[in-house]
Amino acid sequence: MESEVIVVKRKILGVLMRAARERTRRTIGEVAHCLGVTPARVRQYEAAARAITLPELEALSLFLQTPLSFFLDGKAEIVAEKTISLNADESHARRAAIGAKLKQLREVEGKSKDDCAQAIGCTAAMYNRYERGAADIPVADLDTLARWLGVNLFYFVADKTTADESSSVLELEKLSRLPRDVRAFVLDAGNLPYVRMAMKFTEMPADRLKELGEILTRV
């Protein structure tokens, strides 16, 4: 059974979806075409009668020229025009990528599939389908899992500016040995600039690091 928190998140998301659509003067039919679903399903999303998935929300944010932060954080701004539509292959690839990241994160945190299933109020069988990429996980459920596992939803977002660097940083063998608070910091996509900086420091020769340290202590 869905928790009250997840239901509320879905309702808020539905209101924001409708607000973004109306602000950009897009019709339900146009949104449905972009997402590759029926207009009836879009109405269900906006009415919180059905849960939208993260890949669909990514496509919607581009189509409506509204960043994901508007839907996830309530911060609205207009971005450069760019549209995208989902096809079956792309949807499957994104679903599989989200499942793989979810499995990776769960194992790093030492949680079982049953633990994760209980966290979002679904069956173990359904959670297993999410992790295998066999079923779409609703955004509200994914957000709840992300926070429960110590990251935010943007960890799962398909963003080429951070995805490649994230994969190089998130080496499980090294990551699993870090303290929980440090792991949470590294896994938060918003902290990637600091992680990149730290990685650059590891590439510097000892004498250059010493020189940099002396400069910083004088500031």
C-alpha contacts under 8 A as a table, 3 or more apart, distances in Angstrom:
res1	aa1	res2	aa2	distance
1	M	121	G	5.37
1	M	122	C	6.53
2	E	6	I	6.47
2	E	7	V	6.82
2	E	120	I	6.96
2	E	121	G	5.48
2	E	122	C	7.37
3	S	6	I	5.39
3	S	7	V	6.49
3	S	120	I	7.15
3	S	121	G	6.59
4	E	7	V	5.13
4	E	8	V	6.18
5	V	8	V	5.16
5	V	9	K	6.19
6	I	9	K	5.05
6	I	10	R	6.23
6	I	120	I	7.96
6	I	140	A	5.50
6	I	141	D	6.43
6	I	144	T	7.41
7	V	10	R	5.16
7	V	11	K	6.32
7	V	48	A	7.94
7	V	140	A	7.84
8	V	11	K	5.07
8	V	12	I	6.22
9	K	12	I	5.17
9	K	13	L	6.11
9	K	140	A	5.83
10	R	13	L	5.06
10	R	14	G	6.13
10	R	48	A	5.56
10	R	51	A	6.53
10	R	139	V	7.95
10	R	140	A	5.95
11	K	14	G	5.08
11	K	15	V	6.38
11	K	46	E	7.78
11	K	47	A	6.99
11	K	48	A	4.86
12	I	15	V	5.21
12	I	16	L	6.30
13	L	16	L	5.08
13	L	17	M	6.07
13	L	46	E	7.57
13	L	48	A	7.70
13	L	71	F	6.22
13	L	72	L	7.79
14	G	17	M	5.09
14	G	18	R	6.33
14	G	45	Y	5.70
14	G	46	E	3.89
14	G	47	A	5.80
14	G	48	A	5.40
15	V	18	R	5.28
15	V	19	A	6.18
15	V	46	E	6.05
15	V	47	A	7.46
16	L	19	A	4.95
16	L	20	A	6.07
16	L	70	F	7.74
16	L	71	F	6.08
17	M	20	A	5.25
17	M	21	R	6.15
17	M	46	E	6.18
17	M	71	F	7.23
18	R	21	R	5.07
18	R	22	E	6.07
18	R	46	E	5.84
19	A	22	E	5.26
19	A	23	R	5.96
20	A	23	R	5.08
20	A	24	T	6.25
20	A	64	L	6.74
20	A	66	T	7.11
21	R	24	T	5.35
21	R	25	R	6.08
21	R	26	R	5.28
21	R	27	T	7.12
21	R	28	I	7.96
21	R	31	V	8.00
21	R	64	L	6.45
22	E	25	R	4.81
22	E	26	R	6.12
22	E	27	T	7.66
23	R	26	R	7.87
24	T	64	L	6.26
24	T	65	Q	7.92
26	R	30	E	6.30
26	R	31	V	7.02
26	R	64	L	7.67
27	T	30	E	5.18
27	T	31	V	6.43
28	I	31	V	5.14
28	I	32	A	6.06
28	I	39	P	5.84
28	I	42	V	6.56
28	I	43	R	7.35
29	G	32	A	5.00
29	G	33	H	6.21
29	G	38	T	7.77
29	G	39	P	5.41
30	E	33	H	5.13
30	E	34	C	6.27
31	V	34	C	5.05
31	V	35	L	6.25
31	V	39	P	7.75
31	V	42	V	7.29
31	V	60	L	7.26
31	V	63	F	7.85
32	A	35	L	5.21
32	A	36	G	5.83
32	A	37	V	5.04
32	A	38	T	5.44
32	A	39	P	5.17
32	A	41	R	7.73
32	A	42	V	6.11
33	H	36	G	5.03
33	H	37	V	6.47
33	H	38	T	7.54
33	H	85	S	7.61
34	C	37	V	7.93
34	C	59	A	7.41
34	C	60	L	7.34
34	C	63	F	7.25
34	C	84	I	6.81
34	C	85	S	4.58
34	C	86	L	6.77
35	L	56	E	6.13
35	L	59	A	6.87
35	L	60	L	7.12
35	L	85	S	5.72
35	L	86	L	5.57
36	G	85	S	7.06
36	G	86	L	6.14
36	G	87	N	6.93
37	V	41	R	6.50
37	V	42	V	7.40
38	T	41	R	5.31
38	T	42	V	6.72
39	P	42	V	5.08
39	P	43	R	6.33
40	A	43	R	5.13
40	A	44	Q	6.34
41	R	44	Q	4.87
41	R	45	Y	6.24
41	R	50	R	7.54
42	V	45	Y	4.99
42	V	46	E	6.31
43	R	46	E	5.15
43	R	47	A	6.06
44	Q	47	A	5.04
44	Q	48	A	5.92
44	Q	49	A	4.81
44	Q	50	R	5.24
45	Y	48	A	5.08
45	Y	49	A	6.13
45	Y	50	R	5.14
45	Y	51	A	5.97
45	Y	52	I	6.09
46	E	49	A	7.68
47	A	50	R	7.68
48	A	51	A	6.63
51	A	138	P	5.28
51	A	139	V	7.00
51	A	140	A	7.59
52	I	56	E	6.54
52	I	57	L	6.82
52	I	138	P	5.61
52	I	139	V	6.15
53	T	56	E	5.31
53	T	57	L	6.20
53	T	136	D	6.25
53	T	137	I	6.05
53	T	138	P	4.68
53	T	139	V	5.04
54	L	57	L	4.93
54	L	58	E	6.07
54	L	137	I	7.78
54	L	138	P	7.04
54	L	139	V	5.37
54	L	157	V	7.53
55	P	58	E	5.05
55	P	59	A	6.31
55	P	91	S	6.78
55	P	94	R	6.35
55	P	95	R	7.47
56	E	59	A	5.12
56	E	60	L	6.08
56	E	86	L	7.44
57	L	60	L	4.90
57	L	61	S	6.03
57	L	68	L	7.59
58	E	61	S	5.24
58	E	62	L	6.56
58	E	68	L	6.85
58	E	157	V	7.68
58	E	158	A	7.84
59	A	62	L	5.36
59	A	63	F	6.18
59	A	83	T	7.57
59	A	84	I	5.68
59	A	85	S	6.25
59	A	86	L	6.98
60	L	63	F	4.98
60	L	64	L	5.98
60	L	84	I	7.95
61	S	64	L	5.31
61	S	65	Q	5.87
61	S	66	T	4.85
61	S	67	P	5.43
61	S	68	L	5.86
62	L	65	Q	4.94
62	L	66	T	6.28
62	L	67	P	7.05
62	L	81	E	7.53
62	L	82	K	5.79
62	L	83	T	5.34
62	L	84	I	6.47
63	F	66	T	7.72
63	F	81	E	7.90
63	F	82	K	6.49
63	F	83	T	4.49
63	F	84	I	6.13
64	L	83	T	7.87
65	Q	78	I	5.80
65	Q	79	V	5.43
65	Q	80	A	6.72
65	Q	81	E	5.78
65	Q	82	K	6.88
65	Q	83	T	7.91
66	T	70	F	6.71
66	T	76	A	6.98
66	T	77	E	6.34
66	T	78	I	5.51
66	T	79	V	6.28
67	P	70	F	5.74
67	P	71	F	7.57
67	P	76	A	7.26
67	P	77	E	6.93
67	P	78	I	7.30
67	P	79	V	6.92
68	L	71	F	5.35
68	L	72	L	6.08
68	L	73	D	7.98
69	S	72	L	4.94
69	S	73	D	4.93
69	S	74	G	6.25
69	S	75	K	5.58
69	S	76	A	7.10
70	F	73	D	5.56
70	F	74	G	4.30
70	F	75	K	4.37
70	F	76	A	4.63
70	F	77	E	7.35
71	F	74	G	5.63
71	F	75	K	7.64
86	L	90	E	6.14
86	L	91	S	6.21
87	N	90	E	5.41
87	N	91	S	6.12
88	A	91	S	5.14
88	A	92	H	6.15
89	D	92	H	5.17
89	D	93	A	6.18
90	E	93	A	5.06
90	E	94	R	6.17
91	S	94	R	5.25
91	S	95	R	6.08
92	H	95	R	5.07
92	H	96	A	6.11
92	H	133	G	7.33
93	A	96	A	5.16
93	A	97	A	6.14
94	R	97	A	5.00
94	R	98	I	6.13
94	R	158	A	7.89
95	R	98	I	5.25
95	R	99	G	6.20
95	R	130	Y	7.96
95	R	133	G	4.96
95	R	134	A	7.49
95	R	135	A	7.30
95	R	136	D	6.24
96	A	99	G	5.06
96	A	100	A	6.13
96	A	131	E	7.73
96	A	132	R	6.58
96	A	133	G	4.11
96	A	134	A	7.49
97	A	100	A	5.12
97	A	101	K	6.24
97	A	133	G	7.43
98	I	101	K	5.17
98	I	102	L	6.07
98	I	131	E	7.60
98	I	133	G	7.25
98	I	156	F	6.03
99	G	102	L	4.99
99	G	103	K	6.17
99	G	130	Y	5.86
99	G	131	E	3.99
99	G	132	R	5.61
99	G	133	G	5.07
100	A	103	K	5.16
100	A	104	Q	6.17
100	A	131	E	6.40
100	A	132	R	7.19
100	A	133	G	7.64
101	K	104	Q	5.02
101	K	105	L	6.08
101	K	156	F	7.00
102	L	105	L	5.21
102	L	106	R	6.05
102	L	131	E	6.30
103	K	106	R	5.09
103	K	107	E	6.17
103	K	131	E	6.02
104	Q	107	E	5.34
104	Q	108	V	6.25
104	Q	172	L	7.65
105	L	108	V	5.10
105	L	109	E	6.24
105	L	149	L	7.22
106	R	109	E	5.20
106	R	110	G	6.19
106	R	111	K	5.34
106	R	112	S	7.14
106	R	113	K	7.95
106	R	116	C	7.95
106	R	149	L	7.01
107	E	110	G	4.94
107	E	111	K	6.07
107	E	112	S	7.64
108	V	111	K	7.86
108	V	172	L	6.68
108	V	175	L	7.28
108	V	176	S	5.38
109	E	149	L	6.73
109	E	176	S	7.64
111	K	115	D	6.11
111	K	116	C	7.11
112	S	115	D	5.08
112	S	116	C	6.54
113	K	116	C	5.17
113	K	117	A	6.13
113	K	124	A	6.52
113	K	127	Y	6.94
113	K	128	N	6.97
114	D	117	A	4.99
114	D	118	Q	6.16
114	D	123	T	7.99
114	D	124	A	5.48
115	D	118	Q	5.26
115	D	119	A	6.29
116	C	119	A	4.99
116	C	120	I	6.73
116	C	127	Y	7.35
116	C	145	L	6.99
117	A	120	I	5.62
117	A	121	G	5.93
117	A	122	C	5.15
117	A	123	T	5.81
117	A	124	A	5.37
117	A	126	M	7.85
117	A	127	Y	5.54
118	Q	121	G	4.86
118	Q	122	C	6.33
118	Q	123	T	7.51
118	Q	124	A	7.98
119	A	144	T	7.66
119	A	145	L	6.79
119	A	148	W	7.57
120	I	141	D	5.88
120	I	144	T	6.81
120	I	145	L	6.84
122	C	126	M	6.48
122	C	127	Y	6.71
123	T	126	M	5.24
123	T	127	Y	6.31
124	A	127	Y	5.09
124	A	128	N	6.10
125	A	128	N	5.10
125	A	129	R	6.47
126	M	129	R	5.07
126	M	130	Y	6.45
126	M	135	A	7.96
127	Y	130	Y	5.01
127	Y	131	E	6.34
128	N	131	E	5.15
128	N	132	R	6.16
129	R	132	R	5.11
129	R	133	G	6.10
129	R	134	A	4.87
129	R	135	A	5.43
130	Y	133	G	5.20
130	Y	134	A	6.00
130	Y	135	A	5.12
130	Y	136	D	6.23
130	Y	137	I	5.83
131	E	134	A	7.56
132	R	135	A	7.81
133	G	136	D	7.12
137	I	141	D	6.71
137	I	142	L	6.41
138	P	141	D	5.34
138	P	142	L	6.21
139	V	142	L	4.99
139	V	143	D	5.97
140	A	143	D	5.10
140	A	144	T	6.24
141	D	144	T	5.09
141	D	145	L	6.20
142	L	145	L	5.06
142	L	146	A	6.00
142	L	153	L	7.08
143	D	146	A	5.06
143	D	147	R	6.28
143	D	152	N	6.92
143	D	153	L	5.23
144	T	147	R	5.38
144	T	148	W	6.12
145	L	148	W	4.96
145	L	149	L	6.04
146	A	149	L	5.18
146	A	150	G	6.28
146	A	151	V	5.18
146	A	152	N	5.34
146	A	153	L	5.73
146	A	155	Y	7.94
147	R	150	G	5.07
147	R	151	V	5.26
147	R	152	N	5.53
147	R	153	L	7.51
148	W	151	V	7.61
150	G	184	A	5.30
150	G	187	L	8.00
151	V	155	Y	6.73
151	V	184	A	5.87
151	V	185	F	7.98
151	V	187	L	6.02
151	V	188	D	5.42
152	N	155	Y	5.97
152	N	188	D	6.35
152	N	189	A	7.98
153	L	156	F	5.80
153	L	157	V	7.04
154	F	157	V	4.91
154	F	188	D	7.63
154	F	189	A	6.35
155	Y	187	L	6.82
155	Y	188	D	6.27
155	Y	189	A	5.64
158	A	163	A	6.84
159	D	162	T	5.71
159	D	163	A	5.69
160	K	163	A	5.03
160	K	164	D	6.57
161	T	164	D	7.24
161	T	165	E	7.81
162	T	165	E	5.40
162	T	166	S	5.84
162	T	189	A	7.30
162	T	192	L	7.56
163	A	166	S	5.02
163	A	167	S	6.28
164	D	167	S	5.34
164	D	168	S	6.59
165	E	168	S	5.18
165	E	169	V	6.27
166	S	169	V	5.12
166	S	170	L	5.94
166	S	187	L	7.98
166	S	189	A	7.66
166	S	192	L	7.58
167	S	170	L	5.25
167	S	171	E	7.16
168	S	171	E	6.53
169	V	186	V	7.82
169	V	195	V	7.87
170	L	174	K	7.97
170	L	175	L	6.38
170	L	186	V	7.79
170	L	187	L	7.40
171	E	174	K	5.68
171	E	175	L	5.84
172	L	175	L	4.84
172	L	176	S	5.70
173	E	176	S	5.64
173	E	177	R	7.06
174	K	177	R	5.63
174	K	178	L	7.08
175	L	178	L	5.42
175	L	183	R	6.46
176	S	183	R	7.75
178	L	182	V	6.15
178	L	183	R	5.92
179	P	182	V	5.32
179	P	183	R	6.23
180	R	183	R	5.07
180	R	184	A	6.19
181	D	184	A	5.11
181	D	185	F	6.32
182	V	185	F	5.03
182	V	186	V	6.28
183	R	186	V	5.16
183	R	187	L	6.06
184	A	187	L	5.17
184	A	188	D	6.23
185	F	188	D	5.40
185	F	191	N	6.56
186	V	189	A	7.50
186	V	191	N	6.59
186	V	192	L	7.09
186	V	195	V	6.75
187	L	191	N	7.90
188	D	191	N	5.61
188	D	192	L	7.22
189	A	192	L	5.36
190	G	193	P	7.51
191	N	194	Y	5.58
191	N	195	V	6.47
192	L	195	V	4.86
192	L	196	R	5.98
193	P	196	R	5.12
193	P	197	M	6.24
194	Y	197	M	4.99
194	Y	198	A	6.24
195	V	198	A	5.06
195	V	199	M	6.19
196	R	199	M	5.03
196	R	200	K	6.21
197	M	200	K	5.07
197	M	201	F	6.37
198	A	201	F	5.07
198	A	202	T	6.57
199	M	202	T	5.20
199	M	203	E	6.77
200	K	203	E	5.26
200	K	204	M	6.74
201	F	204	M	5.28
201	F	209	L	7.24
204	M	208	R	6.30
204	M	209	L	6.29
205	P	208	R	5.42
205	P	209	L	6.37
206	A	209	L	5.12
206	A	210	K	6.18
207	D	210	K	5.07
207	D	211	E	6.22
208	R	211	E	5.06
208	R	212	L	6.16
209	L	212	L	5.02
209	L	213	G	6.08
210	K	213	G	5.04
210	K	214	E	6.28
211	E	214	E	5.20
211	E	215	I	6.38
212	L	215	I	5.10
212	L	216	L	6.26
213	G	216	L	5.13
213	G	217	T	6.23
214	E	217	T	5.26
214	E	218	R	6.51
215	I	218	R	5.34
215	I	219	V	6.72
216	L	219	V	5.28
